[in-house]
Amino acid sequence: METGEIKGLCDRIRENVSKVMVGKGDVIDLMIASMISGGHVLLEDVPGTGKTMLGKTLARSIGVDFKRVQFTPDLLPSDLTGINYYNQKTGDFVFRAGPAFTNILLADEINRATPRTQSSLLECMEERQITIDGVTRPLAQPYFVIATQNPVETQGTFPLPEAQLDRFLIRTSVGYPSTQEAGGILERFNGESPFDTLEPVCTQQEICDVEASFRKVFASEDIERYIVAIVEKTRSDAAVELGVSPRGSLAMLRLCKAYASLRGRGFVAPEDVKYLAPYVFAHRLILRDDYRIRREKPESVIAGIIGRVEAPTENWEA
């Protein structure tokens, strides 16, 4: 699939999702780019901003299976991945698949589940497979996890460990609507929900083809060195206790290629790196205690690093 075809497909998906979601075009683009690059998204926002609806609308737009799991303290790993149960009629153990066997999984309020249950997502997010009782079962493609958490309410929650956060390609938020968008939401959902009549605009195979094709987007050695320089600065910055891992570097390059193809470009530009860096790197940082006490944001640390690292200045169109 060529870059122009990828852009056309992404435009159709964006337009279809926008029939339900009012505004939020930047968030929709990030979701699409993350999905086609094979990554996963952590949506950190207050309740009622449309996180679940965004996931459902995206799944229906591309015609794939969607499942939602409400994470609670009593949720067990087997409730998510499945279990082997004894069938008295046949006298054999039979596997019953859990909701993790899907294409798009919405892990709602993921930080309300125990670390044991949270960790059951690690294998399926990284390796696209689930192992139960020594038997490994591959997951359907595409496979896309959207996890949500409320950044305000912390009572009864279990913060995601660094290993879990590192599995998410980006962290972003939907955010409150503007005054104009709020009015548009009331008008659009005043009668029948547009989601009820939404139709797919592409096939599951087309999404798989895009996942295999976006990697052809060109990223020069200068771009790669630029990403490495930013990552190394996160490891030596005075505000940072733990910097970005090599997985984070690879995630940035992969997302930059997907985002460039979504924009119809066959090459990665420095602007792609600058724009995507806070989404890819911020949740991978651990700030020092004194900076956390002052409520310093990882996003502002990344912005400062971007300002100190010189960007390549080639003629990227050429």
C-alpha positions as CSV (number, residue, x, y, z in Angstrom):
1,M,0.0,0.0,0.0
2,E,1.5,3.4,-1.1
3,T,1.6,6.5,1.1
4,G,-1.2,8.2,-0.8
5,E,-3.5,5.1,-0.3
6,I,-2.6,5.1,3.5
7,K,-3.5,8.8,3.7
8,G,-6.8,8.2,1.9
9,L,-7.8,5.3,4.2
10,C,-6.8,7.4,7.3
11,D,-8.9,10.3,6.0
12,R,-11.9,8.1,5.6
13,I,-11.5,6.7,9.2
14,R,-11.0,10.3,10.6
15,E,-14.1,11.6,8.8
16,N,-16.2,8.6,10.0
17,V,-15.1,9.0,13.6
18,S,-15.8,12.7,13.4
19,K,-19.5,11.9,12.6
20,V,-19.8,10.8,16.3
21,M,-16.9,12.7,18.0
22,V,-17.3,16.5,17.9
23,G,-13.9,18.2,17.4
24,K,-10.8,16.5,18.8
25,G,-9.2,16.0,15.4
26,D,-5.7,15.9,16.9
27,V,-6.7,13.1,19.3
28,I,-8.3,11.1,16.5
29,D,-5.2,11.5,14.4
30,L,-3.0,10.3,17.3
31,M,-5.3,7.3,17.8
32,I,-5.2,6.3,14.2
33,A,-1.5,6.7,13.9
34,S,-0.9,4.6,17.1
35,M,-3.2,1.9,15.8
36,I,-1.6,1.6,12.4
37,S,1.8,1.6,13.9
38,G,0.9,-1.4,16.1
39,G,1.1,0.6,19.4
40,H,-1.3,1.1,22.3
41,V,-2.8,4.2,23.9
42,L,-3.2,5.3,27.5
43,L,-6.1,7.9,27.8
44,E,-5.7,9.8,31.0
45,D,-8.7,12.0,31.6
46,V,-11.7,12.7,33.8
47,P,-14.9,10.7,33.4
48,G,-17.4,11.7,30.7
49,T,-15.1,13.1,28.1
50,G,-15.8,10.5,25.5
51,K,-13.0,8.0,25.9
52,T,-15.1,4.9,25.6
53,M,-17.1,6.3,22.7
54,L,-13.9,7.2,20.9
55,G,-12.7,3.6,21.2
56,K,-16.1,2.1,20.1
57,T,-16.4,4.5,17.2
58,L,-12.9,3.7,15.9
59,A,-13.6,0.0,16.1
60,R,-16.9,0.3,14.2
61,S,-15.2,2.5,11.6
62,I,-12.7,-0.2,10.7
63,G,-15.1,-3.1,11.1
64,V,-13.3,-5.0,13.8
65,D,-14.3,-6.7,17.1
66,F,-14.4,-4.5,20.2
67,K,-14.6,-5.4,23.8
68,R,-14.7,-3.3,27.0
69,V,-13.6,-4.5,30.4
70,Q,-14.2,-2.5,33.6
71,F,-11.2,-2.9,35.7
72,T,-11.9,-3.3,39.4
73,P,-9.9,-4.5,42.5
74,D,-11.5,-8.0,42.3
75,L,-10.9,-8.5,38.6
76,L,-8.7,-11.6,38.1
77,P,-6.2,-12.2,35.3
78,S,-8.3,-15.2,34.1
79,D,-11.3,-12.8,33.8
80,L,-9.4,-11.0,31.2
81,T,-7.4,-13.7,29.4
82,G,-9.6,-16.7,29.7
83,I,-9.6,-20.0,31.6
84,N,-9.5,-23.8,31.1
85,Y,-12.6,-25.3,32.8
86,Y,-13.6,-28.9,33.2
87,N,-16.6,-29.9,31.0
88,Q,-18.4,-32.7,32.9
89,K,-20.2,-33.8,29.7
90,T,-17.1,-34.4,27.7
91,G,-14.8,-35.2,30.6
92,D,-12.2,-32.8,29.2
93,F,-10.8,-29.4,30.0
94,V,-12.2,-26.7,27.6
95,F,-10.7,-23.3,27.0
96,R,-13.0,-20.3,27.3
97,A,-11.5,-17.2,25.8
98,G,-11.6,-14.0,27.8
99,P,-12.3,-10.5,26.5
100,A,-8.6,-9.9,25.7
101,F,-9.2,-12.1,22.6
102,T,-10.4,-9.3,20.4
103,N,-9.1,-6.6,18.0
104,I,-9.7,-3.5,20.1
105,L,-9.7,-3.8,23.8
106,L,-10.8,-1.0,26.1
107,A,-9.3,-1.4,29.5
108,D,-11.5,1.0,31.4
109,E,-10.0,2.5,34.6
110,I,-7.0,0.2,34.3
111,N,-5.4,1.6,37.5
112,R,-8.3,0.2,39.6
113,A,-7.2,-3.4,39.1
114,T,-4.4,-5.0,41.1
115,P,-0.8,-5.1,39.7
116,R,-1.3,-8.9,39.2
117,T,-4.2,-8.2,36.8
118,Q,-2.5,-5.3,35.2
119,S,0.5,-7.5,34.4
120,S,-1.7,-10.0,32.5
121,L,-1.8,-7.4,29.7
122,L,1.9,-7.3,29.3
123,E,2.2,-10.3,27.0
124,C,-0.7,-9.5,24.8
125,M,0.4,-5.9,24.4
126,E,4.0,-6.7,23.6
127,E,3.9,-10.1,21.8
128,R,0.4,-10.2,20.5
129,Q,-0.2,-13.6,22.2
130,I,-1.6,-15.0,25.5
131,T,-0.2,-18.0,27.3
132,I,-2.5,-20.0,29.6
133,D,-1.5,-23.2,31.3
134,G,1.6,-23.5,29.0
135,V,-0.4,-23.1,25.8
136,T,0.3,-20.0,23.7
137,R,-2.5,-18.6,21.6
138,P,-1.9,-15.9,19.0
139,L,-4.2,-12.8,19.0
140,A,-6.1,-11.6,16.0
141,Q,-4.6,-8.7,13.9
142,P,-4.9,-5.8,14.3
143,Y,-4.6,-5.7,18.1
144,F,-5.0,-2.4,19.8
145,V,-5.3,-1.7,23.5
146,I,-6.9,1.5,24.7
147,A,-6.5,1.9,28.5
148,T,-8.2,4.7,30.5
149,Q,-7.5,6.1,33.9
150,N,-8.8,9.1,36.0
151,P,-5.8,11.4,36.9
152,V,-7.8,13.1,39.7
153,E,-9.3,10.3,41.8
154,T,-6.6,8.2,43.3
155,Q,-8.4,6.5,46.2
156,G,-8.6,2.8,45.7
157,T,-6.2,2.8,42.7
158,F,-3.0,1.0,41.9
159,P,-0.6,3.2,39.9
160,L,0.7,1.6,36.7
161,P,4.3,0.4,37.2
162,E,7.0,1.7,34.8
163,A,7.1,-1.6,32.9
164,Q,3.4,-1.3,32.1
165,L,3.6,2.4,31.2
166,D,6.5,1.6,28.8
167,R,4.2,-0.7,26.8
168,F,2.0,2.2,25.9
169,L,3.1,3.9,22.7
170,I,1.5,7.2,23.7
171,R,-0.3,8.9,26.6
172,T,-2.8,11.6,25.8
173,S,-6.2,12.9,26.9
174,V,-9.5,13.8,25.2
175,G,-10.0,16.9,27.3
176,Y,-13.0,19.1,27.9
177,P,-14.7,20.5,24.7
178,S,-14.6,24.1,23.8
179,T,-17.8,26.2,24.1
180,Q,-18.6,25.6,20.4
181,E,-17.9,21.9,20.6
182,A,-20.0,21.6,23.8
183,G,-22.9,23.1,21.9
184,G,-22.3,20.8,18.9
185,I,-22.4,17.7,21.2
186,L,-25.8,18.7,22.6
187,E,-27.1,19.3,19.1
188,R,-25.7,16.0,17.6
189,F,-26.9,13.8,20.4
190,N,-30.2,15.5,21.0
191,G,-32.1,12.8,19.0
192,E,-30.8,9.5,17.8
193,S,-27.2,8.8,18.5
194,P,-25.0,9.0,15.3
195,F,-23.1,6.0,16.6
196,D,-26.2,3.7,16.0
197,T,-26.1,4.3,12.2
198,L,-22.3,4.3,11.8
199,E,-21.0,2.0,9.1
200,P,-17.4,0.7,8.5
201,V,-15.3,2.6,6.0
202,C,-12.5,0.0,5.6
203,T,-11.8,-3.7,6.2
204,Q,-9.8,-5.4,8.8
205,Q,-7.4,-6.6,6.0
206,E,-6.8,-3.0,4.9
207,I,-5.6,-2.1,8.4
208,C,-3.3,-5.0,8.4
209,D,-1.9,-3.9,5.0
210,V,-1.3,-0.4,6.4
211,E,0.6,-1.9,9.4
212,A,2.9,-3.7,6.9
213,S,3.3,-0.7,4.6
214,F,3.9,2.4,6.8
215,R,7.4,1.2,7.6
216,K,8.5,2.2,4.1
217,V,8.3,5.8,5.1
218,F,11.8,7.3,4.9
219,A,13.6,8.4,8.1
220,S,17.1,9.8,7.5
221,E,20.1,9.2,9.7
222,D,19.8,12.8,10.8
223,I,16.3,12.1,12.1
224,E,17.4,9.0,13.9
225,R,20.3,10.9,15.5
226,Y,17.8,13.6,16.5
227,I,15.6,11.1,18.3
228,V,18.7,9.5,20.0
229,A,19.9,13.0,21.1
230,I,16.5,13.8,22.7
231,V,16.4,10.4,24.4
232,E,19.9,10.7,25.8
233,K,19.1,14.2,27.2
234,T,16.2,12.7,29.2
235,R,18.7,10.4,30.9
236,S,21.0,13.2,31.9
237,D,18.5,16.0,32.7
238,A,18.6,17.3,36.3
239,A,14.9,16.9,36.7
240,V,14.8,13.2,35.7
241,E,15.4,10.2,37.8
242,L,14.8,7.6,35.1
243,G,15.0,8.5,31.4
244,V,13.5,7.0,28.2
245,S,14.4,3.4,27.4
246,P,15.4,2.0,24.0
247,R,11.9,0.8,23.6
248,G,10.8,4.5,23.8
249,S,13.3,5.4,21.0
250,L,11.9,2.6,18.7
251,A,8.3,3.7,19.6
252,M,9.1,7.3,18.6
253,L,10.5,6.3,15.2
254,R,7.6,3.9,14.5
255,L,5.0,6.5,15.4
256,C,6.8,9.3,13.4
257,K,6.6,7.1,10.3
258,A,2.9,6.3,10.9
259,Y,2.1,9.9,11.5
260,A,4.0,11.0,8.4
261,S,2.1,8.5,6.2
262,L,-1.2,9.7,7.8
263,R,-0.3,13.2,6.6
264,G,0.5,11.9,3.1
265,R,4.3,12.2,3.3
266,G,6.8,9.6,2.4
267,F,9.4,11.0,4.8
268,V,9.7,11.9,8.5
269,A,10.4,15.6,9.3
270,P,11.8,17.1,12.5
271,E,8.4,18.7,13.1
272,D,7.0,15.2,13.5
273,V,9.5,14.4,16.3
274,K,8.9,17.7,18.1
275,Y,5.1,17.3,17.9
276,L,5.0,13.6,19.0
277,A,7.7,13.7,21.7
278,P,5.5,14.7,24.6
279,Y,3.0,12.0,23.8
280,V,5.6,9.3,23.4
281,F,8.2,10.3,26.1
282,A,6.4,12.0,28.9
283,H,4.9,8.9,30.5
284,R,8.2,7.1,30.3
285,L,10.0,9.6,32.6
286,I,10.3,9.4,36.4
287,L,11.1,12.8,37.8
288,R,13.2,13.4,40.9
289,D,11.3,13.9,44.2
290,D,12.0,17.6,44.5
291,Y,10.6,18.2,41.0
292,R,7.5,16.1,41.7
293,I,6.9,18.0,45.0
294,R,7.0,21.2,42.9
295,R,4.4,19.5,40.6
296,E,6.7,19.8,37.6
297,K,5.1,18.1,34.6
298,P,7.1,15.6,32.5
299,E,5.7,17.3,29.4
300,S,7.4,20.6,30.4
301,V,10.7,18.7,30.9
302,I,10.3,17.2,27.4
303,A,9.6,20.6,26.0
304,G,12.7,22.1,27.6
305,I,14.8,19.2,26.2
306,I,13.4,19.8,22.7
307,G,14.3,23.4,23.0
308,R,17.9,22.6,23.8
309,V,18.5,19.9,21.1
310,E,19.3,21.2,17.7
311,A,17.0,19.9,15.0
312,P,18.2,18.8,11.6
313,T,17.7,21.5,8.9
314,E,17.8,19.7,5.6
315,N,15.5,20.3,2.7
316,W,13.1,17.5,3.7
317,E,10.8,17.9,0.6
318,A,13.8,17.2,-1.6
